[in-house]
Amino acid sequence: MGRLASYRHLPIDWDMTPEEAVTLYLEWGNNCHKHGRCPVRSKDDVSYYFVVNTWDEKPLVSLLKRNSEEVQELASLPLPDSIQNNFFSQYGTPKGVFGINQEMKHWLEREMS
């Protein structure tokens, strides 16, 4: 089993980006139903999604749980070297927090099985 197997039952929003999470959960009423997401109405509305964090020397992919009150990091994994190299060749070496790409999604789905 992969390192994320205990989270495979969660309804992961594979298309959520950090920017969309801020719009959806921190700027209530500002999302205009983007990507078919309904506006957040209470702290009971929650999303589970992955982000890539490149602030440290080795990029990490984190599974986050977010509602209107807080964000929790449920798990964090280093990117495999091949995926990291592909990411940096595509985007350079920026520092920040980013949404995942298709290659990362496929890797994460394998880790969750």
N, CA and C atoms as a LAMMPS dump frame, in Angstrom:
ITEM: TIMESTEP
0
ITEM: NUMBER OF ATOMS
339
ITEM: BOX BOUNDS ff ff ff
-5.0000000000000000e+02 5.0000000000000000e+02
-5.0000000000000000e+02 5.0000000000000000e+02
-5.0000000000000000e+02 5.0000000000000000e+02
ITEM: ATOMS id mol type element x y z
1 1 1 N 0.836 -1.19 0
2 1 2 C 0 0 0
3 1 3 C 0.879 1.25 0
4 2 1 N 0.364 2.316 -0.625
5 2 2 C 1.084 3.576 -0.665
6 2 3 C 1.042 4.296 0.667
7 3 1 N 1.872 5.323 0.763
8 3 2 C 1.968 6.091 2.01
9 3 3 C 0.718 6.9 2.314
10 4 1 N -0.116 7.084 1.327
11 4 2 C -1.339 7.866 1.522
12 4 3 C -2.591 7.002 1.574
13 5 1 N -2.429 5.708 1.696
14 5 2 C -3.567 4.775 1.622
15 5 3 C -4.646 5.084 2.646
16 6 1 N -4.283 5.571 3.803
17 6 2 C -5.293 5.84 4.834
18 6 3 C -6.206 7.018 4.463
19 7 1 N -5.854 7.761 3.406
20 7 2 C -6.658 8.909 2.981
21 7 3 C -7.447 8.637 1.695
22 8 1 N -7.406 7.419 1.2
23 8 2 C -8.038 7.121 -0.091
24 8 3 C -9.559 7.266 -0.062
25 9 1 N -10.169 7.24 1.106
26 9 2 C -11.624 7.403 1.215
27 9 3 C -12.069 8.862 1.119
28 10 1 N -11.149 9.795 1.205
29 10 2 C -11.517 11.215 1.186
30 10 3 C -11.913 11.671 -0.217
31 11 1 N -12.842 12.605 -0.3
32 11 2 C -13.231 13.149 -1.605
33 11 3 C -12.23 14.222 -2.056
34 12 1 N -11.132 13.789 -2.627
35 12 2 C -10.068 14.71 -3.031
36 12 3 C -10.557 15.578 -4.189
37 13 1 N -10.344 16.874 -4.087
38 13 2 C -10.622 17.795 -5.184
39 13 3 C -9.309 17.953 -5.954
40 14 1 N -9.139 17.164 -7.001
41 14 2 C -7.886 17.119 -7.754
42 14 3 C -7.626 18.397 -8.535
43 15 1 N -8.636 19.228 -8.722
44 15 2 C -8.475 20.452 -9.506
45 15 3 C -8.292 21.7 -8.656
46 16 1 N -8.407 21.57 -7.345
47 16 2 C -8.281 22.73 -6.458
48 16 3 C -6.834 23.231 -6.472
49 17 1 N -6.697 24.53 -6.606
50 17 2 C -5.384 25.177 -6.521
51 17 3 C -5.347 26.023 -5.252
52 18 1 N -4.168 26.41 -4.804
53 18 2 C -4.101 27.278 -3.616
54 18 3 C -4.889 28.58 -3.807
55 19 1 N -4.828 29.138 -5.016
56 19 2 C -5.548 30.391 -5.278
57 19 3 C -7.058 30.189 -5.181
58 20 1 N -7.536 29.085 -5.725
59 20 2 C -8.973 28.814 -5.653
60 20 3 C -9.422 28.539 -4.228
61 21 1 N -8.575 27.902 -3.441
62 21 2 C -8.924 27.647 -2.04
63 21 3 C -9.079 28.959 -1.276
64 22 1 N -8.201 29.91 -1.535
65 22 2 C -8.308 31.217 -0.883
66 22 3 C -9.598 31.904 -1.31
67 23 1 N -9.873 31.879 -2.611
68 23 2 C -11.106 32.502 -3.105
69 23 3 C -12.331 31.855 -2.49
70 24 1 N -12.329 30.536 -2.445
71 24 2 C -13.491 29.801 -1.967
72 24 3 C -13.707 29.948 -0.463
73 25 1 N -12.638 29.862 0.321
74 25 2 C -12.79 29.798 1.776
75 25 3 C -12.481 31.089 2.521
76 26 1 N -11.705 31.961 1.932
77 26 2 C -11.335 33.175 2.654
78 26 3 C -11.956 34.431 2.07
79 27 1 N -12.497 34.33 0.868
80 27 2 C -13.154 35.473 0.234
81 27 3 C -14.587 35.087 -0.108
82 28 1 N -15.347 34.759 0.904
83 28 2 C -16.719 34.271 0.714
84 28 3 C -17.486 35.165 -0.257
85 29 1 N -18.241 34.528 -1.122
86 29 2 C -19.059 35.268 -2.067
87 29 3 C -18.298 35.748 -3.286
88 30 1 N -17.027 35.393 -3.401
89 30 2 C -16.208 35.878 -4.499
90 30 3 C -15.879 34.783 -5.512
91 31 1 N -16.53 33.62 -5.409
92 31 2 C -16.082 32.524 -6.267
93 31 3 C -16.941 32.294 -7.503
94 32 1 N -18.126 32.831 -7.593
95 32 2 C -18.986 32.722 -8.776
96 32 3 C -19.116 31.294 -9.295
97 33 1 N -19.162 30.325 -8.416
98 33 2 C -19.344 28.913 -8.788
99 33 3 C -18.283 28.413 -9.757
100 34 1 N -17.051 28.816 -9.574
101 34 2 C -15.97 28.362 -10.447
102 34 3 C -15.806 26.854 -10.347
103 35 1 N -15.533 26.229 -11.466
104 35 2 C -15.285 24.784 -11.545
105 35 3 C -16.414 23.974 -10.923
106 36 1 N -17.629 24.506 -10.93
107 36 2 C -18.768 23.77 -10.398
108 36 3 C -18.817 23.715 -8.885
109 37 1 N -17.991 24.481 -8.226
110 37 2 C -17.982 24.485 -6.76
111 37 3 C -19.027 25.469 -6.251
112 38 1 N -19.816 25.012 -5.314
113 38 2 C -20.801 25.889 -4.684
114 38 3 C -20.111 26.799 -3.677
115 39 1 N -20.661 27.968 -3.435
116 39 2 C -20.081 28.86 -2.433
117 39 3 C -20.065 28.212 -1.048
118 40 1 N -19.085 28.557 -0.263
119 40 2 C -18.983 28.075 1.113
120 40 3 C -20.042 28.779 1.94
121 41 1 N -20.778 28 2.721
122 41 2 C -21.855 28.57 3.531
123 41 3 C -21.577 28.48 5.027
124 42 1 N -20.699 27.549 5.428
125 42 2 C -20.405 27.404 6.852
126 42 3 C -19.061 26.703 7.028
127 43 1 N -18.645 26.598 8.28
128 43 2 C -17.389 25.902 8.567
129 43 3 C -17.495 24.402 8.322
130 44 1 N -18.705 23.902 8.102
131 44 2 C -18.895 22.486 7.798
132 44 3 C -18.545 22.152 6.35
133 45 1 N -18.465 23.165 5.49
134 45 2 C -18.023 22.947 4.113
135 45 3 C -16.512 22.756 4.142
136 46 1 N -16.045 21.672 3.53
137 46 2 C -14.626 21.326 3.617
138 46 3 C -14.131 20.82 2.271
139 47 1 N -12.855 21.052 2
140 47 2 C -12.207 20.526 0.803
141 47 3 C -10.921 19.814 1.191
142 48 1 N -10.621 18.765 0.432
143 48 2 C -9.365 18.034 0.566
144 48 3 C -8.645 18.17 -0.771
145 49 1 N -7.409 18.625 -0.735
146 49 2 C -6.677 18.844 -1.98
147 49 3 C -5.17 18.801 -1.706
148 50 1 N -4.411 18.674 -2.778
149 50 2 C -2.957 18.622 -2.693
150 50 3 C -2.344 19.914 -3.212
151 51 1 N -1.221 20.29 -2.621
152 51 2 C -0.425 21.418 -3.097
153 51 3 C 1.047 21.006 -3.129
154 52 1 N 1.809 21.732 -3.934
155 52 2 C 3.259 21.56 -3.995
156 52 3 C 3.88 22.768 -3.306
157 53 1 N 4.717 22.519 -2.325
158 53 2 C 5.385 23.576 -1.576
159 53 3 C 6.866 23.561 -1.954
160 54 1 N 7.333 24.656 -2.549
161 54 2 C 8.734 24.724 -2.986
162 54 3 C 9.577 25.677 -2.131
163 55 1 N 9.109 26.013 -0.951
164 55 2 C 9.861 26.927 -0.105
165 55 3 C 11.108 26.278 0.489
166 56 1 N 11.064 24.983 0.739
167 56 2 C 12.235 24.297 1.277
168 56 3 C 13.137 23.826 0.145
169 57 1 N 14.287 23.302 0.519
170 57 2 C 15.255 22.837 -0.476
171 57 3 C 14.671 21.744 -1.367
172 58 1 N 13.953 20.798 -0.765
173 58 2 C 13.313 19.708 -1.523
174 58 3 C 11.808 19.966 -1.535
175 59 1 N 11.192 20.084 -2.706
176 59 2 C 9.738 20.321 -2.775
177 59 3 C 8.95 19.194 -2.119
178 60 1 N 7.866 19.587 -1.474
179 60 2 C 6.969 18.64 -0.819
180 60 3 C 5.574 18.766 -1.414
181 61 1 N 4.873 17.645 -1.457
182 61 2 C 3.454 17.645 -1.807
183 61 3 C 2.7 17.379 -0.518
184 62 1 N 1.731 18.231 -0.228
185 62 2 C 0.966 18.106 1.013
186 62 3 C -0.514 17.923 0.711
187 63 1 N -1.133 17.047 1.478
188 63 2 C -2.581 16.871 1.45
189 63 3 C -3.161 17.788 2.518
190 64 1 N -4.041 18.683 2.078
191 64 2 C -4.629 19.659 2.985
192 64 3 C -6.123 19.428 3.149
193 65 1 N -6.594 19.772 4.338
194 65 2 C -8.025 19.807 4.635
195 65 3 C -8.326 21.251 5.005
196 66 1 N -9.248 21.872 4.272
197 66 2 C -9.532 23.287 4.521
198 66 3 C -11.021 23.514 4.689
199 67 1 N -11.336 24.348 5.691
200 67 2 C -12.677 24.909 5.81
201 67 3 C -12.507 26.406 6.006
202 68 1 N -13.556 27.106 6.324
203 68 2 C -13.478 28.565 6.422
204 68 3 C -12.717 29.042 7.656
205 69 1 N -12.437 28.154 8.589
206 69 2 C -11.746 28.551 9.822
207 69 3 C -10.27 28.201 9.842
208 70 1 N -9.889 27.122 9.14
209 70 2 C -8.501 26.687 9.242
210 70 3 C -8.116 25.781 8.079
211 71 1 N -6.821 25.557 7.981
212 71 2 C -6.295 24.566 7.054
213 71 3 C -5.419 23.619 7.869
214 72 1 N -5.586 22.325 7.628
215 72 2 C -4.785 21.309 8.318
216 72 3 C -3.987 20.535 7.292
217 73 1 N -2.722 20.315 7.582
218 73 2 C -1.906 19.455 6.74
219 73 3 C -2.062 18.03 7.248
220 74 1 N -2.644 17.167 6.414
221 74 2 C -2.886 15.784 6.807
222 74 3 C -1.683 14.89 6.528
223 75 1 N -0.96 15.182 5.457
224 75 2 C 0.201 14.372 5.082
225 75 3 C 1.108 15.212 4.193
226 76 1 N 2.377 14.86 4.195
227 76 2 C 3.347 15.56 3.362
228 76 3 C 4.39 14.564 2.879
229 77 1 N 4.686 14.622 1.583
230 77 2 C 5.643 13.704 0.966
231 77 3 C 6.609 14.471 0.081
232 78 1 N 7.87 14.062 0.045
233 78 2 C 8.779 14.674 -0.929
234 78 3 C 8.429 14.201 -2.333
235 79 1 N 8.596 15.072 -3.292
236 79 2 C 8.372 14.679 -4.683
237 79 3 C 9.466 13.715 -5.123
238 80 1 N 9.118 12.685 -5.864
239 80 2 C 10.163 11.843 -6.452
240 80 3 C 11.051 12.7 -7.36
241 81 1 N 12.312 12.35 -7.465
242 81 2 C 13.259 13.158 -8.232
243 81 3 C 12.805 13.408 -9.666
244 82 1 N 12.267 12.394 -10.333
245 82 2 C 11.861 12.569 -11.73
246 82 3 C 10.729 13.592 -11.854
247 83 1 N 9.768 13.548 -10.939
248 83 2 C 8.65 14.5 -10.979
249 83 3 C 9.146 15.897 -10.61
250 84 1 N 10.033 15.966 -9.628
251 84 2 C 10.617 17.249 -9.243
252 84 3 C 11.363 17.867 -10.419
253 85 1 N 12.176 17.084 -11.11
254 85 2 C 12.947 17.593 -12.245
255 85 3 C 12.027 18.08 -13.358
256 86 1 N 10.966 17.338 -13.637
257 86 2 C 10.006 17.761 -14.657
258 86 3 C 9.313 19.061 -14.26
259 87 1 N 8.949 19.184 -12.99
260 87 2 C 8.303 20.402 -12.488
261 87 3 C 9.223 21.602 -12.666
262 88 1 N 10.481 21.452 -12.227
263 88 2 C 11.423 22.565 -12.331
264 88 3 C 11.785 22.886 -13.78
265 89 1 N 11.832 21.888 -14.641
266 89 2 C 12.138 22.18 -16.048
267 89 3 C 10.983 22.941 -16.699
268 90 1 N 9.773 22.716 -16.223
269 90 2 C 8.611 23.414 -16.768
270 90 3 C 8.441 24.812 -16.18
271 91 1 N 8.667 24.958 -14.865
272 91 2 C 8.365 26.223 -14.19
273 91 3 C 9.585 26.985 -13.69
274 92 1 N 10.773 26.429 -13.832
275 92 2 C 11.944 27.042 -13.234
276 92 3 C 12.019 26.63 -11.778
277 93 1 N 12.632 27.449 -10.946
278 93 2 C 12.78 27.113 -9.525
279 93 3 C 12.141 28.185 -8.638
280 94 1 N 10.86 28.443 -8.834
281 94 2 C 10.201 29.466 -8.016
282 94 3 C 9.982 28.982 -6.587
283 95 1 N 9.867 29.931 -5.696
284 95 2 C 9.518 29.627 -4.304
285 95 3 C 8.048 29.96 -4.124
286 96 1 N 7.292 29.005 -3.578
287 96 2 C 5.877 29.256 -3.376
288 96 3 C 5.102 27.985 -3.15
289 97 1 N 3.783 28.1 -3.256
290 97 2 C 2.866 26.975 -3.106
291 97 3 C 2.024 26.933 -4.378
292 98 1 N 1.964 25.754 -5.003
293 98 2 C 1.348 25.601 -6.312
294 98 3 C 0.367 24.447 -6.319
295 99 1 N -0.532 24.464 -7.291
296 99 2 C -1.401 23.319 -7.532
297 99 3 C -0.584 22.191 -8.154
298 100 1 N -1.132 20.989 -8.102
299 100 2 C -0.418 19.846 -8.666
300 100 3 C -0.697 19.747 -10.169
301 101 1 N 0.2 19.059 -10.887
302 101 2 C -0.014 18.805 -12.308
303 101 3 C -0.454 17.352 -12.505
304 102 1 N -0.706 16.964 -13.74
305 102 2 C -1.21 15.614 -14.031
306 102 3 C -0.229 14.528 -13.614
307 103 1 N 1.052 14.749 -13.838
308 103 2 C 2.054 13.758 -13.437
309 103 3 C 2.015 13.523 -11.928
310 104 1 N 1.901 14.587 -11.168
311 104 2 C 1.806 14.474 -9.708
312 104 3 C 0.518 13.767 -9.304
313 105 1 N -0.57 14.103 -9.989
314 105 2 C -1.851 13.464 -9.676
315 105 3 C -1.754 11.953 -9.85
316 106 1 N -1.186 11.503 -10.948
317 106 2 C -1.066 10.057 -11.195
318 106 3 C -0.204 9.386 -10.132
319 107 1 N 0.885 10.027 -9.755
320 107 2 C 1.754 9.5 -8.694
321 107 3 C 0.991 9.423 -7.361
322 108 1 N 0.272 10.484 -7.033
323 108 2 C -0.478 10.521 -5.774
324 108 3 C -1.596 9.477 -5.75
325 109 1 N -2.25 9.285 -6.869
326 109 2 C -3.29 8.25 -6.933
327 109 3 C -2.683 6.874 -6.67
328 110 1 N -1.496 6.615 -7.188
329 110 2 C -0.819 5.341 -6.899
330 110 3 C -0.457 5.25 -5.415
331 111 1 N -0.013 6.345 -4.835
332 111 2 C 0.333 6.359 -3.401
333 111 3 C -0.897 6.128 -2.52
334 112 1 N -2.062 6.499 -3.016
335 112 2 C -3.286 6.347 -2.238
336 112 3 C -3.901 4.959 -2.362
337 113 1 N -3.448 4.167 -3.325
338 113 2 C -4.053 2.84 -3.518
339 113 3 C -3.407 1.786 -2.63
